[in-house]
């Protein structure tokens, strides 16, 4: 097997020409990006490079290898691997190869991963829960990417400053579903545990929660946000901290912005000597894989991951194919999945229940 050469231009033109069945002059024109070479001939030369083990020049890689980048946050939250799997399968079915780039604490930043993928000549990039969801982040990076001619789609989070298609769940509707369910069980003191306020999905969940508490219970929006909303981290420990504060302030139910936070809320209740759902009800968000098998099985608002992932791929490939999607947001409706972590509020007897 021949070793990969770091600079294919210095490769023996005769070898490449013989493999491709063309002249050395034609090989030289292709390698140097010159015009006047038929598309089929150009593809024959590039295929010869691949067969002989030479790297293609960077300028010849873009959109020729069918690579699509997928940038996600850390994969500890199981909803991100689930979304990556849907996107990866959809890309593979369309003949593209997904390239997963994951941000980790202390690791590569979104900008560094983007640059890495662009250097690899990806046909486009799908960003999941990236800086586009952070209202404090500079969105100029996305304009620079567009200027480079790289199509991209943004999942989870919206910015009016970025000219690109967005794919989102309806976070406000998710909170309405959770609050309506808990109120139907007799709960009137319902808390909300979520991440930092600067993120768009967090802001939207608060809006939906506050509106639902007003519509369902007549509570003052400002009072609700001040007394019944806690910001923390999107982790089990973050959920535990936020839920502890809410339960100690009298909440009989806690809605969480992720399933991981909800597992932390269940642990918080138990450490306070309470039972879930007898003393405290807990609702998650995402419906992550295996969450139905927790103890107790978690009531959660299911994020429409399959529909969102497929829409992200379809929208990106339309852009790659030369028909750009409008600067708009495609919003997908979530679904309440009732399991064993919610029950009647303590001391409340509902009709038909003992």
N, C-alpha and C positions, 0 to 999 in steps of 0.2 A: 504494500500500500504506500502510495507516495505521500510525503509529508505536506502539510498545508503551508503554502508560501505566504508570507506576510504582505508581499507586494506583488500582485498578479501581473502588473505591467512589465515586470522584469522576467516573467516566465518565458520560456522558449516559445516564441510565436509559432514556430513550425509544428510543435506538438499540438497546440490548440487548433491551429488551422487544419491539421490532418484529422483531428478528432471531429471537427465541425464540418469538414468537407468544403472549406472556403479558402481564400488566399490569405497570406499573412497580412497583406495591406488591409483587408477587410477586418481581420481580428484587431489590428491596431486602431482602426476607426471606431470599432465598438468599444474597446477598452478606454479610449480617450473621449467617448461621448460625442463623436462627430455625427453629423447628419448624413443622409444619403445612403443609408443601409436599410434594406427591407426588414420589416418587423420579424418575419419568419427567420431570416438570416441572423438577425440580432439574437433571437431566442436560441438558435443553434449554437452560437458562440458562447452564450451564457451557460447553456447546458454542458458544453464541453469543459468550461471552467469547473463546473460542479463535479463532473465525472473524473477529471484529472486531479481533483482535490485542492484547487486554487480558490482563494476567497475572491468574491466579486468586489470590484471597486464600490465604495460606499454610495456614490451617486447612481450606481446601477442597481442597487438593492431595493430601493423603495418600491413598494407595491408589486415587486416581482416574485417575492417569496411567500406572499400570502400570510404574513405575520400580523396579528392584532394584539396590542398591549392591553392588559387589564391591571390597573393599579388599585389595590385595596388597602384598608387599614390592617392592623394585626389580625391574625386568624384565630386568636383565642376565643373570640365571640363566634359561636358556630353559625351565625346567620351569614357571615362573610364567605366562608367556604361553600355554604349552600348556594349563595348567589354566584360565586365563581364557577361552580359546577354547572349551573344552568347556562351561564354565558359561554363557558368552554364547550359544552356539548352543542349549543346552537351554532357557534363558529365552526366547529369541526364538520357539522352537517353541511355547511355552506362552502366547505373546501378550504377554510382558513385554519391557521395554527395559532392557538391562544398562547400568549406569553404572560405568565403571572408575575407581577412585581408587587411585593408586599412591604408596607412600611412597618417598621418595628421601633420601639423606643431605643434611641441611641444609634439606630441604623440609618439607612439612606432616606433622604427627604423625598417628598413628592416631586420636587423640581429635579433632583438628581436622577430619580427613576424615569422621569419623563425624558430627560436628555439621553439617558441610556437607551431607551426604547427608540427614540428618534434616530440615534446613531445606528441602530440595528435595522433601520429601514422599515419600520412597521407601517402597515397600510392605514392604521388609525389607532386610537386609544379610547378605552372606556374607563372613566374615573368613578370609583365608588366611595361615597362619603369622604370626599377629598376636601381641599381648601375652598372649593366652590361653596361648601356648606357653612363655612366660617365667615361670619359677617365682618370680622376684623382683619381678614386676609386681603392682600393686594391681588386683584383679579387681572392685572396687566399680564401675568404669566400666560393666561389663556389667549389673550390677543396676540402675543408673540408666537404661540403655537399655531394659531390660525394663519398668521403671516408666513409661517414656514410651509403652509400647505398641507398640514396634517389634520385630517378630520378627527373629531372627538365628540363623545357623548358623556353627559354628567348624570350620575345616579345618586339620589338622596341629597337633597339640598338644591336651592334655587338662588340665582343672583340675576337681577335685571341688568347688571352691567356686562354680563357675559353673553355674547352672541353664539348660542349653541342650543341644541335640543337637550331638555332635561327629562329625566324619568323619576317619578316620585310616588310614594304611597300617600294617601290622603290622611295626614297626621291629625288634622282637626276631627275628621270623621271617626278616626280610631278612638279618640278620647270620648266622643259622644257615645260610641258603642259601649265602652267600659263603664262610664258613669251611669248610663241608662240601666245597664245590667245590675250594678250595685244598688242603685236607688230602688229597683224592683225587689231587691232582697231586704229592703228596709234600712239600708245604711244612709245616714245623713252627714256623718263626719268622715269624708273621704279625702285622703291625701294623694299627692302626686310626687313621685320621685323621678328625677331625670338629670341629664347632663348639664354642662355649662351653658349659660344663657346665650352665648354668642353664636350658637349653632342654629341654623334655620329650622331644622326639624324640631328642636327644643322649643323655639318660639311658637311654632305652629301648634305643637301639642298643648302648650299653655293656653293659647287662644281657644282651642277646642274644649279644653277642660274647664276653663273659667266660664265660657258660654254655656256649656252643658250644666254646670252647677247652678248657674243663674236660671236657666230654663226649667230644670228639673226640681230645684229646691228653693229658688228665689233668692239665692245668696248674692250679696254684693260682690261684683268682680274684683274690686281692689282688695277687699277683705279676704276673699278666697285666695288670691295670689300671694298676699302677705302671710297668711296663717297656714295655708294648706299646700304650699309648693316648696319643695326642697331640692336644691341643686347639689349634685355630687359627681362622681365619676361613673362611666358606663362599665362598671365592674361589679362582681359579687360584693366586694368590700364597700364599694360606693353605694350600692343598694342597701346594704346593711346599715350604713351610717345614716342615710336619708330616712329609711324606714324607722329606725330607732327614735329619731327626733319626732317623726310624725305620730308614732304610736304613743310616745310619752306625752304628746300634746292632746291625746284623746281620740285619734283616728281609729276607727274600727275597720277601715279598709284602705288599702294602698294600691294605687295604680302605678306601674313602673314603665319606664320608657324602653326597657329591653328585658328579655327573659333572664339574662345574667343578673340584672339588678333585682328582678323579682325573686330569684333564688336567695339573694342576699337579704331581701325583706323577710322571707320565710325564716331564715336563720336568726334575724333580729327578733322576730316574734318569739321564737323558742328560747332565745337567751334571756328574754324578759319574762319567761315562765308562762307564755301564752301558747295556745294551740291554733294551728291553721287547718281548717277555716272556722273552727268553733268560736274562737275569740277575735280573730283578725282574718279578713279576706284579702287575698292578694291576686292582682291581675298583671300579667306580663305583656310584652309586645314583641312580635316577630314570629312566634311559633317555630322556634329553632328545632333542628333535628334532635330527637330523643327527649324533648321537653315534656312529651305526654307521659313519660315513664318516671318522672320525678316523684318525690313523696312529700305532699300529695301531688297527683298529676296537675299541672299548672293550667289554670284558666288564662287565656291569653288572646291578644288581638293578632290574627295572622296577617303578616305582611305578604302581599301577593308576589312572592319571589319568582315563580315561573313566568308569569305574565310580564313582570318588570324586566327580567333578564332577557327574554326573547325580544321584547320591544327595544331594548338597548342595542341588541345585535342588529335587528332589522333596520333601525334608524341609522346606525353607523354605516352599515353596508350600502344603504341608499346614498349616503354622502360619498363613500368611497367610489360608488358607481357614477358619480357626477350629478346626482339629483339631491342637493342639500335639503335637509329638513328645516322647517321654519324655526326661528328663535322662539320656541314655545315650550311649555311644560306639559308632559303627558302624565296625568295623575290617575293612579290605580286605587280602587276601593278595597280596603281591608275587610276582614271578616272576624267576628267574635267566635271564639272556640271555648265553650264552657266545659270545664273539667272539675276537679275536686278541690281547688284552692279557694273557692268562693262559696259562701253559704249565708243564711239569714243573719242579720245583725244581732249581736247578743241581746237577749231580752225582748226581741221582736218576734211575734208569732204571725206568720203570713197565712192568709186563707188557704185551706186545703193542706197545710203542713203541720206536722206535730213536732 
